[in-house]
Amino acid sequence: MEKKRYAHVGIGGRARMFYLAIAKDFNETSELVAFCDVNRTRMEYACGVLEKECNYPAPKLYGMDEFEKMIEEQKPDCVIVTSIDRTHHKYII
């Protein structure tokens, strides 16, 4: 069975429960392939959490201006959007 590929946009406070669930609870069926955020330090921190708490490999990191590039390169099945509410439409549409 192929794993479902996830990209995650907006790696702030709400994001943790999603990326940890993929890495811990659903890692047999799911794969986190990319983070996309305006803040690289925040993405690097999340990668550290994944490695420390789950022994999970860091996903590829993209800036917010690289969303289309992320989609093209990573070809995720699903995109989780936890960016600032006023920006959700940019990634959902």
C-alpha positions as a Python dict, from the first residue, in 0.01 Angstrom:
ca = {
    (1, 'M'): (0, 0, 0),
    (2, 'E'): (135, 340, -98),
    (3, 'K'): (152, 606, 169),
    (4, 'K'): (-58, 919, 130),
    (5, 'R'): (173, 1219, 80),
    (6, 'Y'): (108, 1534, 284),
    (7, 'A'): (242, 1888, 255),
    (8, 'H'): (181, 2128, 542),
    (9, 'V'): (140, 2504, 500),
    (10, 'G'): (172, 2727, 807),
    (11, 'I'): (387, 2570, 1077),
    (12, 'G'): (274, 2777, 1376),
    (13, 'G'): (103, 2666, 1696),
    (14, 'R'): (-189, 2485, 1534),
    (15, 'A'): (38, 2283, 1308),
    (16, 'R'): (204, 2064, 1572),
    (17, 'M'): (-93, 1836, 1633),
    (18, 'F'): (-115, 1762, 1261),
    (19, 'Y'): (250, 1694, 1181),
    (20, 'L'): (301, 1487, 1497),
    (21, 'A'): (-7, 1279, 1418),
    (22, 'I'): (132, 1197, 1073),
    (23, 'A'): (474, 1110, 1216),
    (24, 'K'): (353, 913, 1520),
    (25, 'D'): (2, 778, 1475),
    (26, 'F'): (-33, 747, 1099),
    (27, 'N'): (323, 686, 982),
    (28, 'E'): (236, 347, 835),
    (29, 'T'): (-9, 503, 591),
    (30, 'S'): (108, 865, 565),
    (31, 'E'): (421, 1058, 475),
    (32, 'L'): (501, 1422, 548),
    (33, 'V'): (689, 1544, 240),
    (34, 'A'): (703, 1923, 282),
    (35, 'F'): (663, 2222, 511),
    (36, 'C'): (577, 2565, 372),
    (37, 'D'): (592, 2875, 591),
    (38, 'V'): (701, 3237, 594),
    (39, 'N'): (939, 3163, 884),
    (40, 'R'): (1227, 2922, 811),
    (41, 'T'): (1328, 2908, 1179),
    (42, 'R'): (980, 2785, 1269),
    (43, 'M'): (1003, 2511, 1004),
    (44, 'E'): (1349, 2408, 1126),
    (45, 'Y'): (1217, 2392, 1484),
    (46, 'A'): (931, 2165, 1369),
    (47, 'C'): (1183, 1941, 1190),
    (48, 'G'): (1375, 1916, 1517),
    (49, 'V'): (1058, 1818, 1702),
    (50, 'L'): (986, 1548, 1444),
    (51, 'E'): (1338, 1410, 1471),
    (52, 'K'): (1356, 1423, 1852),
    (53, 'E'): (1006, 1302, 1938),
    (54, 'C'): (942, 1064, 1648),
    (55, 'N'): (1278, 984, 1489),
    (56, 'Y'): (1112, 1111, 1172),
    (57, 'P'): (1307, 1252, 875),
    (58, 'A'): (1276, 1622, 806),
    (59, 'P'): (1044, 1713, 520),
    (60, 'K'): (1161, 1948, 244),
    (61, 'L'): (1124, 2316, 338),
    (62, 'Y'): (966, 2585, 118),
    (63, 'G'): (900, 2955, 167),
    (64, 'M'): (547, 3089, 123),
    (65, 'D'): (643, 3225, -218),
    (66, 'E'): (738, 2870, -322),
    (67, 'F'): (397, 2706, -277),
    (68, 'E'): (353, 2622, -646),
    (69, 'K'): (709, 2489, -663),
    (70, 'M'): (637, 2270, -360),
    (71, 'I'): (327, 2126, -524),
    (72, 'E'): (511, 2061, -849),
    (73, 'E'): (815, 1900, -687),
    (74, 'Q'): (653, 1703, -406),
    (75, 'K'): (320, 1613, -567),
    (76, 'P'): (134, 1578, -237),
    (77, 'D'): (-199, 1398, -220),
    (78, 'C'): (-320, 1641, 47),
    (79, 'V'): (-222, 1984, 173),
    (80, 'I'): (-286, 2072, 536),
    (81, 'V'): (-339, 2448, 576),
    (82, 'T'): (-284, 2597, 922),
    (83, 'S'): (-148, 2933, 811),
    (84, 'I'): (-301, 3259, 935),
    (85, 'D'): (-674, 3238, 869),
    (86, 'R'): (-679, 3531, 626),
    (87, 'T'): (-440, 3340, 395),
    (88, 'H'): (-621, 3004, 377),
    (89, 'H'): (-792, 3083, 47),
    (90, 'K'): (-454, 3127, -128),
    (91, 'Y'): (-370, 2763, -69),
    (92, 'I'): (-714, 2603, -76),
    (93, 'I'): (-827, 2748, -408),
}
